[in-house]
Amino acid sequence: MDTNYLDKFENQLHDLVAVYLLQKDGVDNVLPETHDMEEKWEKICMSYLPDGVREFADYPTVSLGWMMFIGMAVAKFWDEDWEMYSKFEDLYASVLAKGSGYDNMDEYICRDILKLNPEEEEKVSKLVADTATLVHKALIKENFEPATPEAFNAYVRSLHQLYYFGVAVELKRLGYHMTPIG
């Protein structure tokens, strides 16, 4: 497997999503560095993969989009009480999936974690769905052979970008604005 190709794919995906979300006013010009939340990524991903992979064939944008919602929830946890939430070994299994299960995770995160009103929930859900569709189209465009290690790794890297941008969107929504240093 060519990791350089996958690195290039992930970097291009990052740029594509950044431009899209900037146009939608979902993120700031300067994207956040999210070291605390990034430390949780690997465990969240490993825990999410059985659900996400199972759903991808029939519901690819859901499988992708749920990870953006997860990133948003993690950013909310970081803002609320990271000292407490950072102690959870597996935020996905312990808090997110446990709250309502996989199928209703979007509603659970929007209503119970992010505390969105119906209008905000509709707006955020559309942004997530449109971003997931964009990422899915990027995966299709690369023409990865289904059920190969390369396709799986591209899917994981796509999830990683959606997680990151979920964090970035929620941080902006919470009023954190990134500015260049120097």
PAFIZA-860393 format. One record per atom (N, C-alpha, C): residue number from 0; atom name; x, y, z. Coordinates in Angstrom, 3 decimals. Layout:
N
REC   nr  atom      east     north        up
REC  NUM    CA         X         Y         Z
...
END
This chain:
182
REC   nr  atom      east     north        up
REC    0     N     0.849    -1.180     0.000
REC    0    CA     0.000     0.000     0.000
REC    0     C     0.894     1.242     0.000
REC    1     N     0.529     2.202    -0.806
REC    1    CA     1.320     3.418    -0.951
REC    1     C     0.839     4.476     0.044
REC    2     N     1.584     4.622     1.150
REC    2    CA     1.181     5.609     2.154
REC    2     C     1.339     7.036     1.640
REC    3     N     2.277     7.251     0.720
REC    3    CA     2.414     8.592     0.138
REC    3     C     1.151     8.991    -0.607
REC    4     N     0.561     8.040    -1.327
REC    4    CA    -0.678     8.303    -2.047
REC    4     C    -1.809     8.626    -1.067
REC    5     N    -1.875     7.854     0.003
REC    5    CA    -2.908     8.093     1.008
REC    5     C    -2.673     9.415     1.735
REC    6     N    -1.420     9.754     2.003
REC    6    CA    -1.105    11.055     2.609
REC    6     C    -1.566    12.182     1.694
REC    7     N    -1.273    12.045     0.417
REC    7    CA    -1.679    13.058    -0.566
REC    7     C    -3.209    13.161    -0.611
REC    8     N    -3.875    12.013    -0.630
REC    8    CA    -5.341    12.002    -0.626
REC    8     C    -5.882    12.730     0.603
REC    9     N    -5.336    12.413     1.778
REC    9    CA    -5.835    13.044     2.999
REC    9     C    -5.561    14.549     3.001
REC   10     N    -4.398    14.956     2.542
REC   10    CA    -4.086    16.392     2.473
REC   10     C    -5.012    17.123     1.513
REC   11     N    -5.275    16.517     0.365
REC   11    CA    -6.195    17.133    -0.598
REC   11     C    -7.607    17.186    -0.030
REC   12     N    -8.006    16.137     0.672
REC   12    CA    -9.322    16.109     1.301
REC   12     C    -9.425    17.204     2.358
REC   13     N    -8.379    17.354     3.152
REC   13    CA    -8.337    18.414     4.164
REC   13     C    -8.563    19.781     3.509
REC   14     N    -7.826    20.033     2.445
REC   14    CA    -7.945    21.320     1.755
REC   14     C    -9.335    21.511     1.157
REC   15     N    -9.874    20.459     0.561
REC   15    CA   -11.204    20.521    -0.048
REC   15     C   -12.269    20.850     0.997
REC   16     N   -12.236    20.158     2.116
REC   16    CA   -13.223    20.381     3.177
REC   16     C   -13.026    21.761     3.811
REC   17     N   -11.782    22.170     3.997
REC   17    CA   -11.511    23.489     4.582
REC   17     C   -12.103    24.598     3.711
REC   18     N   -11.884    24.522     2.415
REC   18    CA   -12.415    25.537     1.500
REC   18     C   -13.939    25.525     1.535
REC   19     N   -14.516    24.347     1.497
REC   19    CA   -15.976    24.222     1.516
REC   19     C   -16.558    24.832     2.800
REC   20     N   -16.007    24.451     3.940
REC   20    CA   -16.548    24.952     5.209
REC   20     C   -16.267    26.438     5.405
REC   21     N   -15.200    26.920     4.859
REC   21    CA   -14.921    28.361     4.900
REC   21     C   -15.972    29.115     4.094
REC   22     N   -16.324    28.587     2.933
REC   22    CA   -17.369    29.205     2.106
REC   22     C   -18.722    29.196     2.811
REC   23     N   -18.961    28.193     3.609
REC   23    CA   -20.225    28.065     4.347
REC   23     C   -20.176    28.767     5.698
REC   24     N   -19.077    29.452     6.001
REC   24    CA   -18.850    30.133     7.265
REC   24     C   -18.900    29.163     8.455
REC   25     N   -18.459    27.927     8.197
REC   25    CA   -18.441    26.923     9.255
REC   25     C   -17.157    26.918    10.057
REC   26     N   -16.077    27.439     9.469
REC   26    CA   -14.781    27.503    10.142
REC   26     C   -14.161    28.870     9.874
REC   27     N   -13.151    29.180    10.674
REC   27    CA   -12.391    30.415    10.477
REC   27     C   -11.314    30.201     9.417
REC   28     N   -10.758    31.310     8.930
REC   28    CA    -9.633    31.238     7.988
REC   28     C    -8.462    30.475     8.576
REC   29     N    -8.202    30.682     9.848
REC   29    CA    -7.130    29.977    10.534
REC   29     C    -7.762    28.800    11.273
REC   30     N    -7.371    27.602    10.886
REC   30    CA    -7.946    26.405    11.492
REC   30     C    -7.283    26.125    12.840
REC   31     N    -8.028    25.539    13.762
REC   31    CA    -7.489    25.328    15.111
REC   31     C    -6.488    24.176    15.182
REC   32     N    -5.602    24.293    16.146
REC   32    CA    -4.770    23.158    16.542
REC   32     C    -5.500    22.525    17.719
REC   33     N    -5.734    21.251    17.631
REC   33    CA    -6.623    20.598    18.594
REC   33     C    -5.925    19.408    19.263
REC   34     N    -4.778    19.652    19.845
REC   34    CA    -3.961    18.571    20.402
REC   34     C    -4.716    17.725    21.430
REC   35     N    -5.418    18.366    22.346
REC   35    CA    -6.151    17.613    23.376
REC   35     C    -7.164    16.669    22.747
REC   36     N    -7.908    17.192    21.798
REC   36    CA    -8.956    16.398    21.173
REC   36     C    -8.382    15.374    20.199
REC   37     N    -7.259    15.719    19.585
REC   37    CA    -6.596    14.796    18.657
REC   37     C    -6.089    13.559    19.405
REC   38     N    -5.710    13.724    20.647
REC   38    CA    -5.258    12.580    21.449
REC   38     C    -6.353    11.529    21.602
REC   39     N    -7.603    11.923    21.494
REC   39    CA    -8.723    10.990    21.642
REC   39     C    -9.091    10.317    20.318
REC   40     N    -8.559    10.826    19.211
REC   40    CA    -8.962    10.357    17.883
REC   40     C    -8.782     8.851    17.695
REC   41     N    -7.608     8.328    17.971
REC   41    CA    -7.335     6.927    17.664
REC   41     C    -8.294     5.982    18.381
REC   42     N    -8.517     6.205    19.664
REC   42    CA    -9.418     5.328    20.418
REC   42     C   -10.861     5.472    19.925
REC   43     N   -11.276     6.707    19.656
REC   43    CA   -12.626     6.924    19.127
REC   43     C   -12.774     6.205    17.794
REC   44     N   -11.789     6.348    16.929
REC   44    CA   -11.841     5.714    15.614
REC   44     C   -11.922     4.198    15.728
REC   45     N   -11.051     3.616    16.531
REC   45    CA   -11.043     2.157    16.675
REC   45     C   -12.378     1.640    17.202
REC   46     N   -12.974     2.376    18.098
REC   46    CA   -14.251     1.986    18.667
REC   46     C   -15.397     2.193    17.669
REC   47     N   -15.279     3.236    16.838
REC   47    CA   -16.317     3.574    15.862
REC   47     C   -16.305     2.656    14.634
REC   48     N   -15.145     2.171    14.260
REC   48    CA   -15.009     1.442    12.995
REC   48     C   -15.987     0.276    12.810
REC   49     N   -16.225    -0.581    13.788
REC   49    CA   -17.194    -1.657    13.534
REC   49     C   -18.564    -1.138    13.113
REC   50     N   -19.038    -0.064    13.744
REC   50    CA   -20.329     0.525    13.365
REC   50     C   -20.237     1.229    12.013
REC   51     N   -19.207     2.049    11.855
REC   51    CA   -19.066     2.832    10.632
REC   51     C   -18.894     1.978     9.393
REC   52     N   -18.045     0.967     9.480
REC   52    CA   -17.805     0.084     8.332
REC   52     C   -19.078    -0.686     7.989
REC   53     N   -19.755    -1.186     8.998
REC   53    CA   -20.993    -1.946     8.776
REC   53     C   -22.015    -1.112     8.008
REC   54     N   -22.107     0.168     8.316
REC   54    CA   -23.117     1.039     7.706
REC   54     C   -22.683     1.663     6.379
REC   55     N   -21.392     1.646     6.083
REC   55    CA   -20.887     2.384     4.931
REC   55     C   -21.508     1.940     3.609
REC   56     N   -21.662     0.649     3.386
REC   56    CA   -22.173     0.159     2.094
REC   56     C   -23.564     0.705     1.780
REC   57     N   -24.442     0.717     2.761
REC   57    CA   -25.812     1.177     2.530
REC   57     C   -26.016     2.655     2.826
REC   58     N   -25.248     3.197     3.738
REC   58    CA   -25.428     4.586     4.181
REC   58     C   -24.074     5.295     4.290
REC   59     N   -23.392     5.493     3.169
REC   59    CA   -22.034     6.055     3.250
REC   59     C   -21.969     7.453     3.854
REC   60     N   -22.932     8.314     3.537
REC   60    CA   -22.850     9.670     4.091
REC   60     C   -23.163     9.690     5.578
REC   61     N   -23.967     8.757     6.040
REC   61    CA   -24.221     8.637     7.481
REC   61     C   -22.950     8.151     8.166
REC   62     N   -22.346     7.109     7.618
REC   62    CA   -21.125     6.554     8.186
REC   62     C   -20.029     7.613     8.280
REC   63     N   -19.938     8.468     7.294
REC   63    CA   -18.948     9.544     7.302
REC   63     C   -19.404    10.696     8.193
REC   64     N   -20.627    11.124     8.028
REC   64    CA   -21.132    12.291     8.743
REC   64     C   -21.192    12.121    10.247
REC   65     N   -21.476    10.907    10.698
REC   65    CA   -21.554    10.694    12.152
REC   65     C   -20.224    11.045    12.810
REC   66     N   -19.113    10.819    12.082
REC   66    CA   -17.821    11.147    12.669
REC   66     C   -17.658    12.662    12.814
REC   67     N   -18.255    13.424    11.939
REC   67    CA   -18.200    14.883    12.095
REC   67     C   -19.009    15.291    13.330
REC   68     N   -20.161    14.679    13.523
REC   68    CA   -20.934    14.938    14.744
REC   68     C   -20.118    14.560    15.988
REC   69     N   -19.402    13.449    15.911
REC   69    CA   -18.575    13.022    17.047
REC   69     C   -17.516    14.076    17.347
REC   70     N   -16.871    14.595    16.321
REC   70    CA   -15.886    15.658    16.525
REC   70     C   -16.510    16.876    17.184
REC   71     N   -17.727    17.211    16.776
REC   71    CA   -18.429    18.340    17.390
REC   71     C   -18.683    18.066    18.866
REC   72     N   -19.109    16.854    19.182
REC   72    CA   -19.374    16.494    20.583
REC   72     C   -18.098    16.570    21.414
REC   73     N   -16.989    16.102    20.869
REC   73    CA   -15.728    16.138    21.604
REC   73     C   -15.321    17.589    21.873
REC   74     N   -15.516    18.464    20.897
REC   74    CA   -15.201    19.886    21.109
REC   74     C   -16.082    20.475    22.210
REC   75     N   -17.336    20.068    22.247
REC   75    CA   -18.246    20.542    23.296
REC   75     C   -17.780    20.031    24.664
REC   76     N   -17.361    18.767    24.725
REC   76    CA   -16.830    18.220    25.967
REC   76     C   -15.593    18.997    26.403
REC   77     N   -14.740    19.319    25.442
REC   77    CA   -13.519    20.080    25.730
REC   77     C   -13.872    21.438    26.324
REC   78     N   -14.879    22.076    25.774
REC   78    CA   -15.303    23.390    26.259
REC   78     C   -15.973    23.294    27.626
REC   79     N   -16.768    22.281    27.831
REC   79    CA   -17.543    22.139    29.069
REC   79     C   -16.702    21.725    30.268
REC   80     N   -15.982    20.623    30.123
REC   80    CA   -15.247    20.086    31.271
REC   80     C   -14.245    19.038    30.784
REC   81     N   -13.204    19.509    30.110
REC   81    CA   -12.242    18.573    29.541
REC   81     C   -11.528    17.768    30.619
REC   82     N   -11.340    18.359    31.798
REC   82    CA   -10.692    17.625    32.873
REC   82     C   -11.458    16.329    33.160
REC   83     N   -12.773    16.403    33.150
REC   83    CA   -13.580    15.206    33.393
REC   83     C   -13.610    14.302    32.148
REC   84     N   -13.965    14.880    30.991
REC   84    CA   -14.146    14.063    29.791
REC   84     C   -12.850    13.440    29.288
REC   85     N   -11.732    14.082    29.510
REC   85    CA   -10.465    13.532    29.030
REC   85     C   -10.098    12.240    29.752
REC   86     N   -10.711    11.991    30.885
REC   86    CA   -10.421    10.775    31.653
REC   86     C   -11.114     9.542    31.078
REC   87     N   -12.120     9.744    30.219
REC   87    CA   -12.791     8.607    29.602
REC   87     C   -11.827     7.942    28.630
REC   88     N   -11.614     6.673    28.804
REC   88    CA   -10.726     5.928    27.910
REC   88     C   -11.295     5.917    26.492
REC   89     N   -12.611     5.737    26.381
REC   89    CA   -13.250     5.607    25.074
REC   89     C   -14.533     6.437    25.063
REC   90     N   -14.438     7.672    24.624
REC   90    CA   -15.606     8.558    24.596
REC   90     C   -16.715     8.031    23.694
REC   91     N   -16.343     7.355    22.618
REC   91    CA   -17.374     6.838    21.708
REC   91     C   -18.247     5.796    22.412
REC   92     N   -17.626     4.778    22.953
REC   92    CA   -18.401     3.713    23.588
REC   92     C   -19.024     4.148    24.906
REC   93     N   -18.290     4.940    25.686
REC   93    CA   -18.747     5.307    27.023
REC   93     C   -19.841     6.359    27.027
REC   94     N   -19.790     7.279    26.087
REC   94    CA   -20.708     8.416    26.138
REC   94     C   -21.558     8.533    24.874
REC   95     N   -20.934     8.516    23.723
REC   95    CA   -21.651     8.848    22.494
REC   95     C   -22.574     7.733    22.010
REC   96     N   -22.056     6.554    21.785
REC   96    CA   -22.900     5.452    21.318
REC   96     C   -23.841     4.972    22.412
REC   97     N   -23.392     5.061    23.649
REC   97    CA   -24.212     4.618    24.776
REC   97     C   -25.446     5.500    24.955
REC   98     N   -25.334     6.768    24.563
REC   98    CA   -26.432     7.710    24.759
REC   98     C   -27.690     7.362    23.997
REC   99     N   -27.555     6.899    22.752
REC   99    CA   -28.752     6.614    21.960
REC   99     C   -28.526     5.541    20.920
REC  100     N   -27.357     4.968    20.891
REC  100    CA   -27.037     3.987    19.864
REC  100     C   -26.596     4.670    18.578
REC  101     N   -26.149     3.882    17.642
REC  101    CA   -25.590     4.409    16.399
REC  101     C   -26.628     5.154    15.558
REC  102     N   -27.790     4.552    15.372
REC  102    CA   -28.770     5.108    14.426
REC  102     C   -29.239     6.509    14.788
REC  103     N   -29.336     6.819    16.052
REC  103    CA   -29.844     8.127    16.483
REC  103     C   -28.754     9.040    17.029
REC  104     N   -27.518     8.732    16.692
REC  104    CA   -26.414     9.496    17.253
REC  104     C   -26.457    10.968    16.865
REC  105     N   -26.885    11.268    15.647
REC  105    CA   -26.946    12.666    15.218
REC  105     C   -27.897    13.472    16.098
REC  106     N   -29.084    12.938    16.307
REC  106    CA   -30.069    13.635    17.148
REC  106     C   -29.582    13.746    18.588
REC  107     N   -29.016    12.671    19.100
REC  107    CA   -28.508    12.671    20.476
REC  107     C   -27.438    13.748    20.651
REC  108     N   -26.494    13.799    19.732
REC  108    CA   -25.422    14.793    19.837
REC  108     C   -25.992    16.199    19.696
REC  109     N   -26.844    16.419    18.707
REC  109    CA   -27.405    17.760    18.492
REC  109     C   -28.238    18.230    19.678
REC  110     N   -29.100    17.375    20.158
REC  110    CA   -30.056    17.789    21.185
REC  110     C   -29.494    17.711    22.603
REC  111     N   -28.844    16.585    22.923
REC  111    CA   -28.451    16.348    24.310
REC  111     C   -27.042    16.830    24.646
REC  112     N   -26.163    16.854    23.665
REC  112    CA   -24.786    17.288    23.940
REC  112     C   -24.582    18.733    23.510
REC  113     N   -24.903    19.033    22.259
REC  113    CA   -24.706    20.399    21.767
REC  113     C   -25.817    21.348    22.209
REC  114     N   -26.952    20.780    22.620
REC  114    CA   -28.108    21.557    23.107
REC  114     C   -28.607    22.552    22.054
REC  115     N   -28.760    22.068    20.814
REC  115    CA   -29.223    22.922    19.728
REC  115     C   -30.732    23.032    19.731
REC  116     N   -31.223    24.204    19.382
REC  116    CA   -32.663    24.336    19.174
REC  116     C   -32.981    23.752    17.788
REC  117     N   -34.266    23.536    17.459
REC  117    CA   -34.598    22.886    16.187
REC  117     C   -34.022    23.591    14.953
REC  118     N   -33.998    24.900    14.952
REC  118    CA   -33.454    25.631    13.802
REC  118     C   -31.948    25.405    13.681
REC  119     N   -31.235    25.477    14.805
REC  119    CA   -29.785    25.236    14.798
REC  119     C   -29.485    23.790    14.407
REC  120     N   -30.295    22.861    14.914
REC  120    CA   -30.098    21.449    14.596
REC  120     C   -30.246    21.205    13.098
REC  121     N   -31.225    21.820    12.495
REC  121    CA   -31.432    21.667    11.055
REC  121     C   -30.240    22.222    10.271
REC  122     N   -29.754    23.378    10.678
REC  122    CA   -28.627    24.018     9.997
REC  122     C   -27.351    23.176    10.148
REC  123     N   -27.066    22.729    11.363
REC  123    CA   -25.876    21.922    11.610
REC  123     C   -25.987    20.584    10.878
REC  124     N   -27.139    19.961    10.926
REC  124    CA   -27.325    18.669    10.259
REC  124     C   -27.128    18.785     8.753
REC  125     N   -27.595    19.864     8.167
REC  125    CA   -27.399    20.078     6.728
REC  125     C   -25.919    20.275     6.419
REC  126     N   -25.230    21.055     7.238
REC  126    CA   -23.808    21.274     7.025
REC  126     C   -23.039    19.954     7.102
REC  127     N   -23.361    19.139     8.086
REC  127    CA   -22.697    17.840     8.238
REC  127     C   -23.029    16.933     7.050
REC  128     N   -24.290    16.867     6.664
REC  128    CA   -24.689    16.015     5.544
REC  128     C   -24.007    16.456     4.244
REC  129     N   -23.965    17.752     4.009
REC  129    CA   -23.329    18.256     2.790
REC  129     C   -21.827    18.001     2.801
REC  130     N   -21.198    18.139     3.954
REC  130    CA   -19.762    17.875     4.067
REC  130     C   -19.489    16.382     3.866
REC  131     N   -20.306    15.528     4.455
REC  131    CA   -20.148    14.084     4.286
REC  131     C   -20.339    13.684     2.820
REC  132     N   -21.266    14.317     2.139
REC  132    CA   -21.489    14.052     0.717
REC  132     C   -20.260    14.461    -0.094
REC  133     N   -19.694    15.602     0.230
REC  133    CA   -18.477    16.073    -0.432
REC  133     C   -17.339    15.061    -0.248
REC  134     N   -17.161    14.575     0.964
REC  134    CA   -16.109    13.607     1.254
REC  134     C   -16.391    12.286     0.538
REC  135     N   -17.631    11.855     0.528
REC  135    CA   -17.990    10.612    -0.166
REC  135     C   -17.676    10.729    -1.654
REC  136     N   -18.001    11.858    -2.248
REC  136    CA   -17.701    12.065    -3.674
REC  136     C   -16.199    12.041    -3.925
REC  137     N   -15.423    12.589    -2.988
REC  137    CA   -13.965    12.562    -3.122
REC  137     C   -13.453    11.124    -3.064
REC  138     N   -14.033    10.305    -2.200
REC  138    CA   -13.657     8.895    -2.136
REC  138     C   -13.992     8.179    -3.447
REC  139     N   -15.189     8.440    -3.961
REC  139    CA   -15.612     7.810    -5.219
REC  139     C   -14.680     8.223    -6.358
REC  140     N   -14.351     9.494    -6.399
REC  140    CA   -13.497    10.027    -7.466
REC  140     C   -12.135     9.329    -7.500
REC  141     N   -11.623     8.945    -6.341
REC  141    CA   -10.321     8.269    -6.282
REC  141     C   -10.396     6.833    -6.789
REC  142     N   -11.607     6.301    -6.896
REC  142    CA   -11.821     4.976    -7.470
REC  142     C   -11.038     3.875    -6.740
REC  143     N   -11.077     3.926    -5.411
REC  143    CA   -10.448     2.868    -4.630
REC  143     C   -11.209     1.568    -4.869
REC  144     N   -10.483     0.488    -5.027
REC  144    CA   -11.136    -0.798    -5.210
REC  144     C   -11.805    -1.198    -3.892
REC  145     N   -13.116    -1.461    -3.911
REC  145    CA   -13.828    -1.803    -2.670
REC  145     C   -13.203    -3.007    -1.964
REC  146     N   -13.282    -2.972    -0.634
REC  146    CA   -12.847    -4.072     0.232
REC  146     C   -11.350    -4.342     0.147
REC  147     N   -10.577    -3.321    -0.201
REC  147    CA    -9.118    -3.461    -0.209
REC  147     C    -8.545    -2.688     0.969
REC  148     N    -7.335    -3.024     1.375
REC  148    CA    -6.693    -2.248     2.441
REC  148     C    -6.590    -0.757     2.090
REC  149     N    -6.335    -0.449     0.832
REC  149    CA    -6.233     0.953     0.417
REC  149     C    -7.571     1.680     0.609
REC  150     N    -8.664     1.036     0.224
REC  150    CA    -9.992     1.638     0.394
REC  150     C   -10.304     1.837     1.881
REC  151     N    -9.989     0.844     2.682
REC  151    CA   -10.220     0.950     4.122
REC  151     C    -9.419     2.109     4.712
REC  152     N    -8.153     2.192     4.357
REC  152    CA    -7.308     3.261     4.889
REC  152     C    -7.763     4.635     4.407
REC  153     N    -8.248     4.732     3.186
REC  153    CA    -8.789     6.004     2.693
REC  153     C   -10.046     6.382     3.483
REC  154     N   -10.865     5.392     3.802
REC  154    CA   -12.056     5.626     4.623
REC  154     C   -11.660     6.143     6.010
REC  155     N   -10.669     5.511     6.634
REC  155    CA   -10.218     5.939     7.963
REC  155     C    -9.670     7.365     7.900
REC  156     N    -8.917     7.666     6.879
REC  156    CA    -8.372     9.018     6.743
REC  156     C    -9.490    10.041     6.496
REC  157     N   -10.515     9.622     5.793
REC  157    CA   -11.676    10.498     5.595
REC  157     C   -12.377    10.756     6.924
REC  158     N   -12.532     9.706     7.711
REC  158    CA   -13.123     9.862     9.048
REC  158     C   -12.288    10.824     9.884
REC  159     N   -10.979    10.713     9.778
REC  159    CA   -10.098    11.580    10.555
REC  159     C   -10.331    13.043    10.200
REC  160     N   -10.439    13.333     8.926
REC  160    CA   -10.684    14.719     8.516
REC  160     C   -12.058    15.195     8.977
REC  161     N   -13.056    14.339     8.910
REC  161    CA   -14.394    14.729     9.373
REC  161     C   -14.413    14.964    10.878
REC  162     N   -13.695    14.151    11.619
REC  162    CA   -13.564    14.363    13.061
REC  162     C   -12.929    15.726    13.324
REC  163     N   -11.804    15.977    12.661
REC  163    CA   -11.103    17.248    12.845
REC  163     C   -12.015    18.431    12.508
REC  164     N   -12.695    18.356    11.387
REC  164    CA   -13.536    19.489    10.992
REC  164     C   -14.790    19.586    11.853
REC  165     N   -15.252    18.474    12.416
REC  165    CA   -16.336    18.559    13.389
REC  165     C   -15.890    19.358    14.603
REC  166     N   -14.678    19.085    15.064
REC  166    CA   -14.095    19.842    16.174
REC  166     C   -14.010    21.326    15.797
REC  167     N   -13.474    21.609    14.619
REC  167    CA   -13.278    22.997    14.181
REC  167     C   -14.603    23.749    14.061
REC  168     N   -15.606    23.100    13.500
REC  168    CA   -16.925    23.733    13.352
REC  168     C   -17.515    24.053    14.719
REC  169     N   -17.431    23.102    15.634
REC  169    CA   -18.025    23.328    16.954
REC  169     C   -17.262    24.394    17.731
REC  170     N   -15.947    24.409    17.625
REC  170    CA   -15.181    25.453    18.312
REC  170     C   -15.600    26.838    17.816
REC  171     N   -15.778    26.967    16.517
REC  171    CA   -16.230    28.262    15.990
REC  171     C   -17.636    28.573    16.498
REC  172     N   -18.500    27.580    16.475
REC  172    CA   -19.880    27.776    16.935
REC  172     C   -19.919    28.191    18.392
REC  173     N   -18.957    27.708    19.177
REC  173    CA   -18.870    28.048    20.599
REC  173     C   -18.233    29.414    20.840
REC  174     N   -17.748    30.032    19.772
REC  174    CA   -17.194    31.380    19.914
REC  174     C   -15.687    31.446    19.936
REC  175     N   -15.021    30.325    19.745
REC  175    CA   -13.563    30.331    19.659
REC  175     C   -13.189    30.745    18.249
REC  176     N   -12.405    31.785    18.129
REC  176    CA   -11.976    32.248    16.813
REC  176     C   -10.471    32.195    16.735
REC  177     N    -9.987    31.504    15.741
REC  177    CA    -8.555    31.312    15.583
REC  177     C    -7.966    32.533    14.861
REC  178     N    -6.840    32.966    15.342
REC  178    CA    -6.142    34.078    14.697
REC  178     C    -4.688    33.677    14.476
REC  179     N    -4.084    34.218    13.435
REC  179    CA    -2.683    33.857    13.192
REC  179     C    -1.777    34.406    14.304
REC  180     N    -0.751    33.638    14.614
REC  180    CA     0.223    34.067    15.629
REC  180     C     1.429    34.636    14.894
REC  181     N     1.911    35.754    15.393
REC  181    CA     3.115    36.312    14.828
REC  181     C     2.803    37.446    13.998
END
